[in-house]
Amino acid sequence: MRVVLTADEVTFRYLPPLPKRLRPPLLRGSKYPPYGLRKAEAATSWRVLPPREALREVSRGRVDAVGIYVNDPKGLSPVSASLRALLGELGQEESFGELREAVEEAKRRSNVKVFVGGPGAWELEGESWVDLVVRGDAENLREEKLEGKGTVDLGRADEFIPVRAPSGMAEVEVMRGERVVDDWVVEREMEVQAKAHGWVNLIAQDLFAHPDLLNLLVKARRYGRVRFSNVTVESSLRVDLTKVKEALGLNERNFAAPVLSSGKGSCVLKEVEVIRELNRAFIYPTVFVDEGMLDEVGKYKAIVFPIAREDPAGAFLKAWRLNSRLLRRPYDRLVERVLERNKESGGELLRRKGLVSVVLSALSPSFNGRVGGSYVTETER
């Protein structure tokens, strides 16, 4: 069977979740695909292609099946819901919708089989255009597993397989659930990712739960700067944070920013006092908190994302100001002005305007929809 693997443009390129009307036109994203696609590629030798190239292969009848990797295609997570309240629509929903339409058209003209996998695959169960929803470990992917329709559970893999080519965020999986990935697999992936990126990103649901954490960090540091994805409140209170700081050489300029969660099945953090201990080790975590907790989190150093329902415009403005203490970017003041104007408009600026209108509204204190005496075009709106 001839199979090609892909994802929608936003997911494939690691683009921010901005709708097209707010996305900078020159933003190209990563040239490397998501880690999940690299894992499937390593297990099967199927080709990974960007969405346009994959669809071209489908339209020319060169493939029998197309596999689509998805994170949150319908925007059902709390984070997506919060961004939707701010922006009106999400980049990944828009991008995935375009891919779905193209695939549906291809299915009408050929017998191509469509299967989906990834953390957001459950959102597509029951979709008429999807033949098969794949769950379980990518290492168990085989051609015969694609037979039939509905949902297939690949189950738990007996062994881990290293990626053969780099992914967009230099990911190296070190734990899967409570299972520890084999040392040789981790080292091989560190070599692959560091060669392309000059740094590695350690992936686990809770890195501080790794049974050989300090040796792992020392080993990873040999490959360049080390980032890590997730830790929990519980493990942060158990681990020796001073030794973590020393192993990674963390300081005020070289800090770590993993996602900090409660470890109870939700990314939304409820207990924030642990951030004080993390800060002492120059770990300034990324936290998702309800909008009412922004002032409390603001006592510490953290990268804050608000889960906002009542006042998204105000919550994202406050979060941006908090984050600017750590992330000093050349466009900080412009974005802050945009968010100020968005709050003044009751949230309508970002929900309805295009990129040109939004930027001009930030730069001009008297902007009222006119540019140089001419009305902004409908496409800009």
N, C-alpha and C positions, 0 to 999 in steps of 0.2 A: 504494500500500500504506500502511495506517495502522500506524505504528510508535511504540512508547513505549520509553523507555530508563530503567533504574533500577538499583538495587543492593540488597543486603540492608541491614537497618537499621544495623548496626554500621559497615559500609563506607560507606554513604550519609551517615551523620551524623558520621563520624570519631570514633566512640566508642572508648574504651579496650577492649582485648581481654579484659575481665573477663566471666566468665559472669554470667547474669542474677542469680543468687543473691548475687553479690558487688558488683553494680553499684548505686550510689546511685540511689534511685527517682526523684529529681528531675533526674537528669542527662539533658539533652535533646540535647546534641551540637550540631553545626553546622547552621545553617539552609540552608547552601549545599551542593550536591552535589560529588562528586569531580571533579577536573580532567579525568580521562579522559572522563567523561560530557559535560563542557562542550565538549571537543574534538570528540566525535562529534556533538553538537548543532550546533556551528558548521559542520560539514561537510555536514550533511544537513537541518537544520531540523526533525528529529524532536523530539518533546517529551521532556523529562526530568522525571520525577515521582518522589516518594518511594515506597517499596515498597507501602505500603497503598493509595495513590491509583492506582498503576500496576495493582495487582491488581484494584482495583475497576473500572477501565476494561476489563481483560481479561474479568472475570466478566460484564460487561454487553454483551459482544460488540462493543465499540467499537474494538478494535484487531485487526490481522491478525498482528502479530509483536511480541514483547517482547525487547528486548536487555538483557542483564544484565552489568554491569561487575564484575569480580572481581579481588581482590589475591592472597589465599592461602586459598581457600575450604575446603580440606581440611587446612590447617595443616601443610604439608609442608616449610616452611622450617626452618632450624636455630633461628631465633628462636622460631617457634611451638612447636617441639618442646621447647625449654627452658621456655617458659611453661606448656605442658601438664604438664610434670613438676612444676611448682610448684602449678598450680591444679586439675589433674585434667581440665579441659576448657577450651576457648577460646571467648570471646565471639563471634568471627567464624564459627567452625564452627557454633555453636548458632544464631546469627542466619541464616546461610546455609541451614542445614537447614530452618528454618521457611519461608524463602522458597521453597526447592526443593519442599517438600510442597505449598505453596499453588499453585505453578506446575503441578506434576504433576496436581493436582486440576482445575485450569483446562483442562489439555490433554485430560483425559478428557471434558470437557463441551463442548469447542469444537475448532476446527482451528487454534488460535493456534500460530504458529511461534516457537520459542525459540532465540535465538542468544546466545553469550557472548563477551566480549572482555575485554582487560585483561591485566596481567602474570601473573595466575594462571590464565588460560584453559586452558593446557595441562593443568592438573590435572583438567579435566572432559572430556577427549577420551575417547570411547567410552561416555559416560553416555547411557543410553537416553532420558532425558527432554530431552536437549539435541539439537536438530536440527543446529546448526551452530556450530563453534568458529571464531572470526574472529581471524586474526593479521595483523600488519602495521600500517601507518600509518592512523589514523582518517580522515585527509583523503581517503582513497580509498574510504570507505564510500559505497555506492550501493545503491538498491533491488535492482538486478539481481544484486548480489553475494550477496544472501541466498537466491538460488535453489539448490536442491540440498541435500545433507546432508553430514555429515562435517566436514572442515576446509577453510577457504578462506584463502589467503594474499593479503592485499590488496597486498602489496609496498610499495615505497618511494614516498612521495608526491613529486610534482614541485615542489610548493609548500606552504608552511606557511599555515595559516588561523588567525587569532586567535580566541580565545573571545569571545563576545558578552556573557556574564554571569559574575559572580564564582563562584569555587569555594571550598571550605571552608577551605583553607589558603593562600589568596592566591598560588597557584602561577603562575609565569611561566616557561615553558620557553625556555631560551636556547641550549641545545645538545641535539641528539638523536643519540646516539652521537658521531661525529666531525663531524657536520654542524652548522654555525652557523645558528641561526634568524635570518631576515631582521630587520633593525633595526626596520622599521616594524611588524612583527608583535609584536616584544618591547615596543615603546613603547605600542602599542595595548592590549596585555594589562596592562602596568603601570598604565595609566590606569583600566582596568576594575577591577582588583583593589584599587588604592589608594583608589579612590572608596568601595568597600565596607568595606575593612579598615583603611586608613590605613598600610599597610605592604605590602611585596612579598616574595615568596619565590622566589628564582632556582633553577630546576630544571635540572640537568645531571647526567650520570653522573660528571663530574669538572669542577667549575666552574673550578678553577685551570688547566685545560687550554684555556680559552677564549682565542683569539688576541688579543682586544682587551679583556682582563680589566679593567684599571684604568678605562678609559673607560666600560665597562659598569657598574662599581660606582658611579662618580660619577653617571652618568645615573640609576641606580636610586635613589640616595639622595635625589634630588629628589622622590621619591614617598613619602617617609617612611622608617621604619626598614627595613633590608634584612636578610633572612635568606637563607641559601642551604643547599641540601640535601646535596650530596655533594662530597667531595674525596678524593684518594688520597695515599698516602705519597709516591709518585714525584713528583706535581705539587707537593706541599707543599714538597719539597726544592728545586724549581726556581724557584718564584715568589718575588718580593720581598715578603715578609710585612709588612715595615715599611710599604710603600706601600699594601698591602691595608688595614692598620690605619688609616692616615691617610685613605684614601678613604672608609671606612665610619665613621670616628670611633669606633672601638672603644676601650673602656676596661673597668675592673673591673666597672662596673655595666651597661655595654652591650657584652656579649661575644657572640661568635658560637659556635654549637654544631652545625656540620654533621656528618653521618656521615663518619667517616674509615675508609676501607677500604684494603686492600693494592693494589687495582686489578687483581687477578688472578682476577676472576670470583667472589670470595667476599666477603661482608660481614664475615666474622670476621677481625679484625685479628691479625697475628702479630708485627709489629714496632712497639714502642711508643715508642722513643726520640724519634721525630719529634715527639711531643706536646710535648716541651720547647720546640722551636722555635715551634710553634703558640701555646703559652702566652705567649710573649714578645710576641705580637701580639694578645693577649686573645682568642684562639680556643681555646675549651675544647671539644674535639670530642666528639661522641657516638660511643662505640666499643662494638663487640660483641667480647667476648674470652672464651676458654675460662676456666672457673672457676679453674683453677690459676694464671692470670696476674693475678688481681685485686690481689694485693699489689704486683706490679710496676707496674701501671697506677696504683695508689694513690699513687705518688711524684709524679704530675703532676695537673693539673687537667683533669678530663674527666667527662663524663656516661657512666656505665658500665652496660652491660647484659651480664649473664653468660650464656654458653652453658653451661648446667649439666646434668650427667648424673648424677654421683655424689652430690652433696649440694645439690640445688636450694634447699632451705630455708636452708641456711647461706650459699650463694652470693648469694642475693637479699638477705639481711640485710646482708651485708658491702657489697654494691653500694649499697644504700640509704644506708648510713652514709657511704660515699664521696661519693655524690651530694648528700647534705645539706650538704656543705661549700659547694656552689655554688648549689643550689636550695633556698632557705630558704622553706618553706611553713608555714602555720599548723597543718597537720595532721601535720607531720613526726614529732613524738614519738609520736602515736597509731599511725601506720603502722609506725614502728619497733617499738613494743610488740607490734603484731599479728605482725610478722615474727619477733620474739623468741619469742612464744608458739607460732608455727607451727614454728619450729626445735625448741623443747622438745617438741612433740607428734610429732616425727619427720616433719613435713610434712602431717600429717592434718588440721590445723585448716582450712587454706585449701582442701584438696581435698574436704572433706566438709561443712563448715558453711556456713550462710547468712550474709548480711551482719550481721544482728542478733547472732547468736551470736559472730561474729568480733570485733565491736566490744566486746561485753560481756566477752569473754574478755580483751581488752586492758585494759579499765578496771578489772576486778575481779580481784585477785590470788588469790581463792579460788573463782573461777567454775568450776562443775562440771556445767553443763548446766541449772541451775535459775535462774529469774528470779522474784524476789519470792515464793518458796515454790512456784511452779508450774513444771512442766517446759516447756522450750521446745517449741513445736509442731513437727510434722513438716515443715511448709512452711518454717519458719525453719531447720531443719536442712538 
